[in-house]
Amino acid sequence: MLDTFHLFPILPQELRLAIWVIALKEPRIVAIRKLDVYKPPGRELRYFHPCDPPPAITQICSESRREALKVYTRAFPYGLTPRYTYINFALDRLIIPDFDLCDVPPFAPERRALQRLVVTTEESEMFFNVYFTAEEGLRGLRALKEFTCVGPDWEGRFTKDPESRLKTRFERSLGHEEGWECPKITFVPPGVDEAFGARMREEDEF
């Protein structure tokens, strides 16, 4: 199998650009986490960081990077020492823990641009009563088309009919916005993050 095509730089520019455009049409799984730092009297957000390297096309050459930056947004630049996550909001799926999403500022442009969101949680009742009240986790998510919740015990004693429960929260938070439509809501058990191909791991960085 040919790994390197040495003649690529001498192809006509129109053909090279067409190849970059095709490469940029592949949806990605973008997983991010937050890193906190202790600052008396408590903890403060240091930065959000992606769990994977930047898209390869942003680092091949200046031409590929220029084309990539037409579709990728350098997103989530928050905290004491901000970092960027490259994401195409029209195609990519973002995976983030529930408590991390709540640290994205309520009026951040990323909230209004997200279309495909996967939220992981370790405790379903905490998900509903703390992180995803209408005032917290759902604020600003008006462009969402797909909302997937990954966590345990969705049909437990405290989370009966979770889809209707979350739909009501969405309507309470965003139903007043003209043209808003409730996203497709899916609840799934743990392990689906691996199926999506995301690596939801903590990095050894403090």
Backbone as a chain_set.jsonl record, in Angstrom:
{"seq": "MLDTFHLFPILPQELRLAIWVIALKEPRIVAIRKLDVYKPPGRELRYFHPCDPPPAITQICSESRREALKVYTRAFPYGLTPRYTYINFALDRLIIPDFDLCDVPPFAPERRALQRLVVTTEESEMFFNVYFTAEEGLRGLRALKEFTCVGPDWEGRFTKDPESRLKTRFERSLGHEEGWECPKITFVPPGVDEAFGARMREEDEF", "coords": {"N": [[0.855, -1.198, 0.0], [0.548, 2.23, -0.8], [2.036, 4.661, 1.074], [3.05, 7.22, 0.93], [2.768, 9.92, -1.259], [4.694, 11.3, -3.327], [4.474, 13.027, -5.443], [2.386, 14.714, -5.006], [2.649, 17.555, -4.344], [3.104, 18.726, -6.849], [0.829, 18.488, -8.281], [-1.953, 19.983, -10.049], [-3.221, 23.021, -8.631], [-6.019, 23.215, -8.32], [-6.813, 20.542, -8.218], [-5.472, 19.647, -5.919], [-6.748, 21.216, -3.984], [-9.344, 20.227, -4.192], [-8.972, 17.669, -3.185], [-8.294, 18.212, -0.515], [-10.755, 19.281, 0.313], [-12.447, 17.048, 0.131], [-11.272, 15.422, 2.081], [-11.926, 16.874, 4.33], [-14.581, 16.406, 4.717], [-15.123, 14.291, 6.322], [-16.743, 13.15, 9.158], [-15.902, 13.712, 12.624], [-15.075, 12.363, 15.882], [-15.014, 14.192, 18.709], [-13.582, 14.49, 21.688], [-13.519, 16.093, 24.794], [-12.046, 17.316, 27.851], [-11.965, 18.927, 31.087], [-9.481, 20.723, 32.96], [-8.798, 21.434, 36.233], [-7.441, 23.785, 38.581], [-6.096, 24.286, 41.808], [-7.057, 27.106, 43.556], [-7.097, 29.125, 46.193], [-10.223, 30.38, 47.407], [-10.996, 27.855, 46.493], [-11.424, 25.628, 43.695], [-10.413, 26.35, 40.322], [-11.141, 26.768, 36.861], [-8.652, 25.665, 34.71], [-8.067, 24.962, 32.017], [-9.778, 23.746, 29.04], [-9.194, 20.682, 27.407], [-8.496, 18.773, 24.46], [-8.986, 15.24, 24.019], [-7.624, 13.985, 22.069], [-5.12, 14.354, 19.446], [-4.78, 17.388, 17.382], [-6.67, 17.665, 14.267], [-5.145, 15.897, 11.616], [-4.953, 17.117, 9.139], [-4.648, 19.777, 9.652], [-1.993, 20.088, 10.042], [-0.409, 19.234, 7.984], [0.533, 20.835, 5.799], [0.965, 24.292, 4.822], [-1.024, 24.922, 2.975], [-3.01, 22.91, 3.316], [-3.677, 23.438, 5.956], [-4.741, 26.01, 5.757], [-7.065, 25.502, 4.27], [-8.346, 23.798, 6.059], [-8.904, 25.455, 8.227], [-11.006, 26.873, 7.268], [-13.231, 25.404, 7.797], [-12.988, 24.298, 10.327], [-13.414, 25.287, 13.708], [-11.6, 27.0, 16.17], [-12.113, 26.156, 19.226], [-13.563, 26.465, 22.58], [-11.873, 28.164, 24.266], [-11.248, 28.678, 27.148], [-10.628, 29.516, 30.609], [-7.759, 29.736, 32.872], [-5.345, 29.357, 31.496], [-5.844, 29.208, 28.468], [-6.605, 26.666, 26.002], [-7.008, 25.286, 22.691], [-9.589, 23.555, 20.917], [-10.075, 21.884, 17.956], [-12.89, 21.897, 15.95], [-15.539, 20.952, 13.794], [-18.504, 22.226, 13.71], [-20.698, 21.618, 12.154], [-20.459, 18.985, 11.377], [-19.043, 17.34, 13.239], [-19.078, 15.315, 16.249], [-19.405, 16.075, 19.588], [-18.037, 14.91, 22.62], [-18.417, 15.011, 26.059], [-18.022, 15.137, 29.615], [-20.749, 15.502, 31.975], [-20.363, 17.32, 34.165], [-18.239, 18.793, 33.224], [-19.24, 20.101, 30.963], [-20.895, 21.961, 32.153], [-19.151, 23.885, 32.931], [-18.588, 25.292, 30.697], [-19.0, 28.538, 29.612], [-22.231, 30.098, 30.073], [-23.186, 31.72, 27.963], [-21.509, 31.195, 25.89], [-20.243, 31.06, 22.526], [-19.857, 28.489, 21.553], [-21.821, 26.892, 22.716], [-24.118, 27.672, 21.343], [-23.517, 26.8, 18.842], [-23.179, 24.042, 18.801], [-24.209, 20.953, 17.415], [-24.302, 18.183, 17.53], [-24.173, 16.298, 20.283], [-22.705, 14.433, 22.869], [-23.129, 13.479, 26.113], [-21.555, 12.382, 28.994], [-22.159, 10.675, 32.058], [-21.835, 9.845, 35.525], [-23.721, 9.395, 37.378], [-27.073, 9.145, 37.288], [-29.224, 10.514, 38.548], [-27.993, 12.775, 39.609], [-27.311, 13.938, 37.223], [-29.773, 14.891, 36.24], [-30.763, 16.545, 38.321], [-28.793, 18.355, 39.06], [-26.803, 18.985, 37.029], [-28.258, 19.201, 34.629], [-30.493, 20.907, 34.84], [-32.942, 23.276, 33.7], [-31.715, 25.699, 33.928], [-28.995, 25.332, 33.875], [-27.058, 23.07, 32.445], [-28.392, 22.983, 29.923], [-28.576, 25.476, 28.85], [-28.484, 27.708, 26.154], [-28.15, 25.774, 24.149], [-29.321, 25.758, 21.516], [-29.06, 24.961, 18.849], [-28.86, 22.252, 18.718], [-29.123, 19.05, 17.22], [-28.879, 16.379, 17.779], [-28.841, 14.689, 20.828], [-27.156, 12.801, 23.0], [-27.121, 10.753, 25.828], [-24.941, 9.259, 28.01], [-24.781, 6.886, 30.423], [-25.382, 5.262, 33.658], [-28.253, 3.325, 34.814], [-30.655, 4.513, 33.682], [-33.306, 3.92, 33.723], [-33.979, 3.781, 36.352], [-35.134, 4.016, 39.819], [-35.28, 6.761, 40.326], [-35.304, 7.966, 37.899], [-37.439, 7.697, 36.006], [-38.873, 7.375, 32.805], [-36.87, 8.951, 31.282], [-36.454, 10.299, 28.829], [-38.747, 11.879, 28.275], [-38.615, 13.486, 30.493], [-36.221, 14.915, 30.117], [-36.81, 16.172, 27.716], [-38.823, 17.923, 28.536], [-37.282, 19.629, 30.093], [-35.662, 20.782, 28.129], [-37.611, 22.156, 26.629], [-38.496, 23.989, 28.518], [-36.226, 25.521, 28.842], [-35.483, 26.419, 26.246], [-37.697, 26.673, 24.639], [-38.912, 29.11, 24.129], [-37.516, 30.349, 22.153], [-37.509, 31.518, 18.87], [-38.182, 29.37, 16.16], [-36.886, 27.202, 17.272], [-36.245, 23.717, 17.646], [-36.789, 20.668, 19.323], [-34.057, 18.532, 20.048], [-33.122, 15.237, 18.803], [-33.294, 12.84, 21.26], [-31.371, 10.526, 23.036], [-30.841, 7.834, 25.234], [-28.304, 5.891, 26.582], [-26.441, 2.991, 27.76], [-23.378, 2.742, 29.784], [-20.192, 2.536, 28.057], [-20.756, 3.119, 25.458], [-19.228, 5.207, 24.639], [-16.799, 4.136, 23.857], [-17.713, 2.766, 21.622], [-18.344, 4.889, 19.973], [-15.832, 5.652, 19.45], [-14.387, 7.445, 20.894], [-11.877, 8.556, 23.177], [-12.213, 8.741, 26.32], [-10.4, 9.763, 28.534], [-8.428, 10.629, 31.39], [-5.792, 12.906, 31.173], [-2.338, 12.761, 32.026], [-1.656, 15.313, 33.357], [-1.13, 18.189, 35.142]], "CA": [[0.0, 0.0, 0.0], [1.335, 3.446, -0.922], [1.851, 5.549, 2.22], [3.492, 8.571, 0.596], [2.631, 10.278, -2.663], [5.666, 12.382, -3.422], [4.15, 13.938, -6.541], [1.228, 15.534, -4.647], [2.868, 19.02, -4.434], [3.141, 19.262, -8.216], [-0.5, 18.397, -8.881], [-2.597, 21.302, -10.214], [-3.791, 23.513, -7.372], [-7.448, 22.896, -8.253], [-6.946, 19.147, -7.801], [-5.062, 19.564, -4.521], [-7.801, 21.794, -3.153], [-10.468, 19.289, -4.204], [-8.614, 16.563, -2.282], [-8.454, 18.702, 0.854], [-12.185, 19.425, 0.6], [-12.98, 15.697, 0.366], [-10.762, 14.979, 3.378], [-12.58, 17.631, 5.394], [-15.986, 16.01, 4.819], [-15.234, 13.128, 7.208], [-17.107, 13.545, 10.533], [-14.971, 13.294, 13.661], [-15.479, 12.288, 17.277], [-14.164, 15.134, 19.427], [-13.778, 14.349, 23.129], [-12.76, 17.065, 25.566], [-12.167, 17.32, 29.307], [-11.453, 20.145, 31.701], [-8.48, 20.57, 34.002], [-8.924, 22.458, 37.257], [-6.273, 24.057, 39.413], [-6.529, 24.781, 43.118], [-6.766, 28.5, 43.87], [-7.936, 29.454, 47.359], [-10.696, 29.397, 48.385], [-11.508, 26.631, 45.876], [-10.795, 25.241, 42.443], [-10.741, 27.225, 39.202], [-10.865, 26.149, 35.571], [-7.372, 26.011, 34.099], [-8.353, 24.957, 30.577], [-10.346, 22.563, 28.405], [-8.21, 20.085, 26.502], [-8.993, 17.634, 23.68], [-8.4, 13.946, 24.368], [-6.899, 13.511, 20.895], [-4.358, 15.429, 18.781], [-5.53, 18.151, 16.377], [-6.828, 16.959, 12.986], [-3.876, 15.823, 10.881], [-4.966, 18.015, 7.989], [-4.221, 21.108, 10.081], [-0.548, 20.083, 10.262], [0.305, 18.671, 6.83], [1.242, 21.92, 5.122], [0.245, 25.563, 4.953], [-2.221, 24.894, 2.122], [-4.031, 22.086, 3.97], [-4.117, 24.15, 7.158], [-5.59, 27.123, 5.332], [-8.375, 24.947, 3.915], [-8.959, 23.236, 7.265], [-9.411, 26.531, 9.076], [-12.258, 27.366, 6.714], [-14.346, 24.606, 8.323], [-12.791, 24.031, 11.751], [-13.377, 26.394, 14.649], [-10.758, 26.811, 17.348], [-13.184, 26.341, 20.207], [-13.401, 26.248, 24.017], [-10.681, 28.846, 24.776], [-11.637, 29.225, 28.445], [-9.799, 29.153, 31.747], [-6.602, 30.568, 33.191], [-4.362, 29.2, 30.408], [-6.715, 28.577, 27.467], [-6.151, 25.87, 24.872], [-8.038, 25.219, 21.658], [-10.029, 22.286, 20.357], [-10.555, 22.071, 16.592], [-14.149, 21.185, 15.745], [-16.453, 21.386, 12.744], [-19.796, 22.088, 14.371], [-21.696, 21.095, 11.216], [-20.27, 17.55, 11.147], [-18.425, 16.575, 14.318], [-19.822, 14.984, 17.461], [-18.635, 16.391, 20.787], [-18.276, 14.106, 23.816], [-17.937, 15.742, 27.224], [-18.731, 14.787, 30.852], [-21.78, 16.481, 32.352], [-19.858, 18.385, 35.031], [-17.356, 19.652, 32.432], [-20.068, 20.963, 30.11], [-21.449, 23.054, 32.946], [-18.135, 24.925, 33.067], [-18.577, 26.119, 29.485], [-19.81, 29.704, 29.975], [-23.617, 29.963, 29.604], [-23.45, 32.43, 26.714], [-20.391, 30.925, 24.979], [-20.7, 30.76, 21.162], [-19.841, 27.038, 21.329], [-23.122, 26.329, 23.096], [-25.101, 27.961, 20.305], [-23.092, 26.178, 17.589], [-23.181, 22.583, 18.891], [-25.333, 20.259, 16.768], [-24.289, 16.765, 17.922], [-23.557, 16.312, 21.603], [-22.776, 13.248, 23.721], [-22.777, 13.834, 27.483], [-21.378, 11.208, 29.847], [-22.425, 10.928, 33.472], [-21.613, 8.707, 36.414], [-24.868, 9.234, 38.275], [-28.176, 9.674, 36.499], [-30.033, 11.482, 39.283], [-27.213, 14.006, 39.646], [-27.408, 14.483, 35.868], [-31.019, 15.643, 36.09], [-31.067, 17.504, 39.376], [-27.722, 19.327, 39.252], [-26.137, 19.437, 35.812], [-29.144, 19.475, 33.5], [-31.696, 21.695, 35.053], [-33.106, 24.206, 32.576], [-30.869, 26.872, 34.128], [-27.573, 25.017, 33.843], [-26.431, 22.425, 31.306], [-29.09, 23.12, 28.642], [-28.614, 26.875, 28.433], [-27.813, 28.087, 24.918], [-27.964, 24.671, 23.195], [-30.49, 25.889, 20.646], [-28.828, 24.382, 17.52], [-28.677, 20.8, 18.821], [-29.952, 18.125, 16.447], [-28.785, 15.076, 18.443], [-28.355, 14.763, 22.203], [-27.012, 11.44, 23.505], [-26.722, 10.715, 27.232], [-24.276, 7.995, 28.327], [-24.678, 6.736, 31.872], [-26.052, 4.095, 34.243], [-29.519, 3.367, 35.536], [-31.573, 5.51, 33.15], [-34.681, 3.54, 34.045], [-33.994, 3.496, 37.78], [-36.216, 4.512, 40.652], [-35.354, 8.215, 40.32], [-35.211, 8.499, 36.534], [-38.456, 7.098, 35.155], [-39.152, 8.101, 31.562], [-35.875, 10.034, 31.2], [-36.552, 11.075, 27.6], [-39.766, 12.913, 28.463], [-38.129, 14.383, 31.535], [-35.234, 15.82, 29.535], [-37.502, 16.984, 26.714], [-39.484, 19.003, 29.27], [-36.236, 20.584, 30.473], [-35.306, 21.512, 26.91], [-38.697, 23.077, 26.285], [-38.51, 25.055, 29.509], [-35.051, 26.364, 28.661], [-35.286, 26.953, 24.905], [-38.934, 26.69, 23.873], [-39.336, 30.472, 23.797], [-36.703, 30.874, 21.051], [-38.19, 31.336, 17.59], [-37.595, 28.383, 15.262], [-36.209, 26.117, 17.979], [-36.828, 22.377, 17.625], [-36.161, 19.79, 20.298], [-33.185, 17.568, 19.379], [-33.343, 13.809, 19.026], [-32.707, 12.494, 22.553], [-31.108, 9.099, 23.178], [-30.17, 7.421, 26.463], [-27.6, 4.628, 26.348], [-25.652, 2.562, 28.917], [-21.939, 2.981, 29.67], [-19.485, 1.765, 27.037], [-21.022, 3.631, 24.116], [-18.171, 6.138, 24.242], [-15.849, 3.363, 23.069], [-18.331, 2.487, 20.322], [-18.196, 6.096, 19.179], [-14.425, 5.802, 19.114], [-13.754, 8.502, 21.688], [-11.056, 8.11, 24.286], [-12.532, 9.612, 27.436], [-9.428, 9.445, 29.569], [-7.75, 11.741, 32.019], [-4.403, 13.017, 30.81], [-1.434, 12.914, 33.162], [-1.186, 16.684, 33.297], [-1.688, 18.939, 36.256]], "C": [[0.888, 1.245, 0.0], [1.016, 4.38, 0.251], [2.182, 6.997, 1.893], [3.366, 8.801, -0.902], [3.487, 11.514, -2.903], [5.319, 13.401, -4.508], [2.987, 14.873, -6.207], [1.494, 17.03, -4.792], [2.861, 19.571, -5.85], [1.829, 19.041, -8.964], [-1.052, 19.805, -9.088], [-3.273, 21.742, -8.916], [-5.261, 23.151, -7.228], [-7.669, 21.466, -7.773], [-6.551, 18.981, -6.345], [-6.163, 20.085, -3.595], [-9.018, 20.882, -3.086], [-10.207, 18.12, -3.264], [-8.757, 16.997, -0.829], [-9.928, 18.804, 1.231], [-12.818, 18.064, 0.9], [-12.543, 15.198, 1.736], [-11.49, 15.65, 4.532], [-14.047, 17.267, 5.572], [-16.195, 14.819, 5.745], [-15.593, 13.586, 8.624], [-16.106, 12.982, 11.537], [-15.693, 13.155, 15.0], [-14.511, 13.165, 18.05], [-14.501, 15.041, 20.91], [-12.918, 15.359, 23.861], [-13.008, 16.871, 27.056], [-11.713, 18.682, 29.821], [-10.363, 19.784, 32.713], [-8.621, 21.745, 34.96], [-7.589, 22.655, 37.97], [-6.778, 24.637, 40.726], [-6.076, 26.217, 43.311], [-7.678, 28.886, 45.03], [-8.946, 30.543, 47.007], [-11.198, 28.092, 47.775], [-10.729, 26.287, 44.623], [-11.265, 26.165, 41.328], [-10.342, 26.535, 37.907], [-9.522, 26.627, 35.034], [-7.508, 26.046, 32.582], [-9.162, 23.716, 30.213], [-9.292, 21.996, 27.465], [-8.839, 18.927, 25.736], [-8.289, 16.355, 24.113], [-7.576, 13.371, 23.219], [-6.123, 14.67, 20.281], [-5.24, 16.215, 17.817], [-5.683, 17.347, 15.094], [-5.531, 17.017, 12.189], [-3.815, 16.838, 9.75], [-4.559, 19.441, 8.372], [-2.698, 21.223, 10.184], [0.254, 19.551, 9.078], [1.152, 19.725, 6.135], [0.398, 23.18, 5.25], [-1.042, 25.57, 4.136], [-3.335, 24.092, 2.782], [-4.571, 22.787, 5.214], [-5.055, 25.292, 6.804], [-6.993, 26.627, 4.977], [-9.099, 24.411, 5.146], [-9.581, 24.324, 8.125], [-10.638, 27.227, 8.493], [-13.46, 26.628, 7.294], [-14.208, 24.314, 9.812], [-12.78, 25.331, 12.543], [-12.414, 26.052, 15.774], [-11.615, 27.181, 18.563], [-12.715, 26.069, 21.638], [-12.124, 26.887, 24.581], [-10.936, 29.494, 26.138], [-10.688, 28.753, 29.533], [-8.601, 30.069, 31.904], [-5.547, 30.532, 32.09], [-5.058, 28.49, 29.249], [-5.957, 27.751, 26.431], [-7.312, 25.773, 23.893], [-8.346, 23.771, 21.298], [-10.585, 22.567, 18.967], [-11.824, 21.24, 16.391], [-14.913, 21.813, 14.585], [-17.867, 21.165, 13.284], [-20.862, 21.503, 13.457], [-21.617, 19.579, 11.071], [-19.895, 16.768, 12.402], [-19.374, 16.365, 15.496], [-18.923, 15.253, 18.667], [-19.035, 15.476, 21.931], [-17.636, 14.814, 24.999], [-18.685, 15.258, 28.463], [-19.698, 15.891, 31.269], [-21.214, 17.625, 33.185], [-18.873, 19.299, 34.298], [-18.162, 20.603, 31.547], [-20.609, 22.152, 30.884], [-20.429, 24.155, 33.193], [-17.925, 25.703, 31.778], [-19.491, 27.309, 29.759], [-21.203, 29.656, 29.346], [-23.911, 30.654, 28.287], [-22.295, 32.264, 25.726], [-20.925, 30.611, 23.584], [-20.704, 29.26, 20.866], [-21.181, 26.406, 21.686], [-24.153, 26.529, 21.983], [-24.741, 27.31, 18.972], [-23.178, 24.655, 17.616], [-24.426, 21.983, 18.242], [-25.435, 18.801, 17.194], [-23.485, 16.634, 19.204], [-23.785, 14.986, 22.317], [-22.288, 13.654, 25.101], [-22.68, 12.559, 28.303], [-21.632, 11.604, 31.295], [-22.165, 9.668, 34.267], [-22.81, 8.444, 37.306], [-26.07, 9.926, 37.656], [-29.015, 10.701, 37.253], [-29.311, 12.817, 39.419], [-27.286, 14.719, 38.3], [-28.642, 15.368, 35.74], [-31.144, 16.777, 37.097], [-29.995, 18.564, 39.596], [-27.233, 19.873, 37.92], [-27.099, 19.851, 34.707], [-30.522, 19.949, 33.944], [-31.797, 22.67, 33.88], [-32.146, 25.379, 32.692], [-29.394, 26.575, 33.914], [-27.153, 24.41, 32.507], [-27.083, 22.674, 29.958], [-29.038, 24.535, 28.08], [-27.822, 27.092, 27.135], [-27.712, 27.004, 23.863], [-29.075, 24.648, 22.144], [-30.306, 25.231, 19.284], [-28.728, 22.862, 17.546], [-29.668, 20.036, 17.938], [-29.989, 16.746, 17.106], [-28.192, 15.273, 19.833], [-28.354, 13.346, 22.769], [-26.478, 11.485, 24.924], [-26.172, 9.319, 27.543], [-24.138, 7.883, 29.831], [-25.48, 5.554, 32.376], [-27.472, 4.384, 34.695], [-30.476, 4.428, 35.018], [-33.023, 5.178, 33.449], [-34.805, 3.191, 35.525], [-35.139, 4.168, 38.505], [-36.393, 6.018, 40.54], [-35.373, 8.808, 38.913], [-36.199, 7.805, 35.615], [-38.73, 8.006, 33.966], [-38.169, 9.259, 31.361], [-36.0, 10.883, 29.946], [-37.571, 12.195, 27.744], [-39.313, 13.944, 29.484], [-37.143, 15.399, 30.951], [-35.869, 16.715, 28.473], [-38.209, 18.157, 27.373], [-38.476, 20.063, 29.686], [-35.807, 21.422, 29.274], [-36.365, 22.557, 26.585], [-38.746, 24.252, 27.252], [-37.372, 26.044, 29.271], [-35.033, 27.092, 27.325], [-36.574, 27.122, 24.096], [-39.397, 28.071, 23.459], [-38.589, 31.036, 22.597], [-37.341, 30.519, 19.712], [-37.436, 30.329, 16.721], [-36.917, 27.215, 15.942], [-36.978, 24.812, 17.849], [-36.071, 21.498, 18.596], [-35.279, 18.771, 19.569], [-33.65, 16.134, 19.607], [-32.584, 13.408, 20.283], [-32.564, 10.977, 22.657], [-30.391, 8.847, 24.497], [-29.563, 6.038, 26.243], [-26.764, 4.272, 27.573], [-24.174, 2.873, 28.734], [-21.3, 2.075, 28.626], [-19.696, 2.299, 25.653], [-19.948, 4.612, 23.678], [-17.081, 5.403, 23.477], [-16.412, 3.048, 21.69], [-18.228, 3.697, 19.407], [-16.751, 6.318, 18.769], [-13.723, 6.886, 19.902], [-12.943, 7.891, 22.813], [-11.262, 9.091, 25.435], [-11.599, 9.27, 28.587], [-8.894, 10.74, 30.171], [-6.305, 11.755, 31.565], [-3.562, 13.232, 32.056], [-0.809, 14.298, 33.129], [-1.87, 17.491, 34.381], [-1.124, 20.364, 36.248]], "O": [[1.878, 1.297, 0.73], [-0.119, 4.832, 0.406], [1.644, 7.909, 2.521], [3.802, 7.98, -1.709], [3.037, 12.641, -2.698], [5.825, 14.523, -4.485], [2.631, 15.729, -7.017], [0.636, 17.735, -5.323], [2.635, 20.766, -6.041], [1.725, 19.369, -10.146], [-0.66, 20.729, -8.376], [-3.832, 20.918, -8.192], [-5.708, 22.814, -6.131], [-8.6, 21.201, -7.012], [-7.214, 18.254, -5.604], [-6.468, 19.482, -2.567], [-9.655, 20.774, -2.038], [-11.132, 17.633, -2.614], [-9.278, 16.248, -0.003], [-10.307, 18.452, 2.347], [-13.63, 17.944, 1.817], [-13.342, 14.618, 2.472], [-11.651, 15.054, 5.597], [-14.696, 17.769, 6.49], [-17.329, 14.38, 5.936], [-14.83, 14.334, 9.234], [-15.534, 11.912, 11.327], [-16.756, 13.735, 15.224], [-13.307, 12.906, 18.048], [-15.576, 15.464, 21.338], [-11.723, 15.476, 23.588], [-14.038, 16.337, 27.468], [-11.148, 19.484, 29.077], [-10.337, 18.676, 33.247], [-8.569, 22.905, 34.55], [-6.724, 21.779, 37.95], [-7.758, 25.382, 40.756], [-4.886, 26.524, 43.243], [-8.895, 28.964, 44.865], [-8.58, 31.533, 46.374], [-11.784, 27.283, 48.494], [-9.546, 26.604, 44.495], [-12.373, 26.699, 41.378], [-9.345, 25.815, 37.852], [-9.277, 27.828, 34.917], [-7.122, 27.02, 31.935], [-9.224, 22.756, 30.981], [-8.577, 22.748, 26.802], [-9.632, 18.174, 26.3], [-7.13, 16.388, 24.526], [-6.897, 12.36, 23.397], [-6.421, 15.833, 20.553], [-6.33, 15.763, 17.47], [-4.898, 16.43, 14.852], [-4.897, 18.068, 12.1], [-2.746, 17.361, 9.438], [-4.167, 20.225, 7.508], [-2.167, 22.315, 10.388], [1.476, 19.432, 9.167], [2.346, 19.527, 5.912], [-0.736, 23.139, 5.725], [-2.041, 26.156, 4.555], [-4.482, 24.538, 2.811], [-5.769, 22.739, 5.493], [-6.056, 25.51, 7.486], [-7.988, 27.254, 5.34], [-10.316, 24.551, 5.266], [-10.66, 24.138, 8.686], [-11.242, 28.075, 9.15], [-14.574, 27.15, 7.29], [-15.213, 24.104, 10.493], [-12.215, 26.337, 12.112], [-12.418, 24.927, 16.274], [-11.809, 28.356, 18.877], [-11.636, 25.524, 21.87], [-11.372, 26.226, 25.298], [-10.852, 30.715, 26.272], [-10.028, 27.723, 29.396], [-8.444, 31.047, 31.173], [-4.926, 31.55, 31.786], [-4.875, 27.286, 29.07], [-4.838, 28.08, 26.039], [-8.446, 26.128, 24.213], [-7.487, 22.893, 21.366], [-11.476, 23.403, 18.818], [-11.83, 20.033, 16.632], [-14.934, 23.032, 14.417], [-18.358, 20.036, 13.307], [-21.843, 20.943, 13.946], [-22.599, 18.947, 10.684], [-20.378, 15.654, 12.606], [-20.324, 17.118, 15.706], [-17.815, 14.724, 18.754], [-20.222, 15.282, 22.191], [-16.46, 15.174, 24.955], [-19.884, 14.991, 28.376], [-19.492, 17.063, 30.956], [-21.547, 18.784, 32.94], [-18.686, 20.449, 34.694], [-17.806, 21.773, 31.401], [-20.763, 23.238, 30.325], [-20.797, 25.249, 33.621], [-17.166, 26.672, 31.759], [-20.654, 27.111, 30.109], [-21.345, 29.218, 28.205], [-24.801, 30.22, 27.555], [-22.118, 33.089, 24.83], [-21.962, 29.958, 23.463], [-21.472, 28.802, 20.019], [-21.622, 25.474, 21.014], [-24.966, 25.643, 21.721], [-25.571, 27.271, 18.063], [-23.244, 24.03, 16.558], [-25.546, 22.435, 18.48], [-26.529, 18.239, 17.22], [-22.271, 16.834, 19.213], [-24.905, 14.478, 22.367], [-21.159, 14.122, 25.248], [-23.606, 11.749, 28.313], [-21.353, 12.732, 31.7], [-22.264, 8.558, 33.744], [-22.905, 7.383, 37.924], [-26.085, 11.148, 37.514], [-29.475, 11.671, 36.651], [-29.94, 13.873, 39.353], [-27.319, 15.948, 38.239], [-28.566, 16.469, 35.195], [-31.594, 17.866, 36.742], [-30.256, 19.573, 40.251], [-27.246, 21.084, 37.701], [-26.794, 20.755, 33.93], [-31.556, 19.461, 33.488], [-30.826, 22.859, 33.149], [-31.793, 25.993, 31.686], [-28.605, 27.511, 33.782], [-26.916, 25.137, 31.542], [-26.406, 22.588, 28.933], [-29.426, 24.755, 26.933], [-26.654, 26.715, 27.032], [-27.228, 27.279, 22.765], [-29.695, 23.608, 21.92], [-31.299, 24.959, 18.609], [-28.531, 22.243, 16.5], [-30.864, 20.326, 17.91], [-30.987, 16.03, 17.014], [-27.17, 15.939, 19.995], [-29.412, 12.757, 22.991], [-25.496, 12.173, 25.199], [-26.865, 8.319, 27.358], [-23.453, 8.695, 30.454], [-26.187, 4.909, 31.602], [-27.846, 5.534, 34.929], [-31.055, 5.172, 35.809], [-33.88, 6.062, 33.43], [-35.656, 2.385, 35.902], [-35.999, 4.803, 37.895], [-37.513, 6.518, 40.643], [-35.449, 10.027, 38.757], [-35.816, 7.364, 34.531], [-38.81, 9.228, 34.095], [-38.583, 10.415, 31.277], [-35.685, 12.072, 29.982], [-37.294, 13.336, 27.377], [-39.598, 15.133, 29.347], [-37.218, 16.591, 31.25], [-35.505, 17.884, 28.347], [-38.202, 19.265, 26.837], [-38.772, 21.257, 29.641], [-35.612, 22.632, 29.393], [-36.042, 23.71, 26.299], [-39.009, 25.384, 26.845], [-37.53, 27.249, 29.47], [-34.619, 28.249, 27.258], [-36.542, 27.657, 22.988], [-40.195, 28.199, 22.531], [-38.97, 32.082, 22.07], [-37.67, 29.361, 19.457], [-36.218, 30.415, 16.564], [-36.417, 26.317, 15.264], [-38.206, 24.794, 17.929], [-34.846, 21.573, 18.682], [-35.71, 18.201, 18.566], [-34.464, 15.86, 20.489], [-31.373, 13.609, 20.37], [-33.511, 10.235, 22.398], [-29.446, 9.557, 24.841], [-30.239, 5.124, 25.772], [-26.411, 5.158, 28.352], [-23.755, 3.235, 27.634], [-21.8, 0.986, 28.343], [-18.922, 1.991, 24.746], [-19.766, 4.834, 22.481], [-16.492, 5.961, 22.551], [-15.68, 3.06, 20.701], [-18.045, 3.55, 18.199], [-16.474, 7.084, 17.846], [-12.574, 7.215, 19.609], [-13.288, 6.832, 23.337], [-10.594, 10.121, 25.524], [-11.986, 8.558, 29.513], [-8.911, 11.797, 29.54], [-5.651, 10.712, 31.572], [-4.028, 13.82, 33.032], [0.393, 14.451, 32.907], [-3.094, 17.453, 34.5], [-1.469, 21.169, 37.112]]}, "num_chains": 1, "name": "protein.A"}
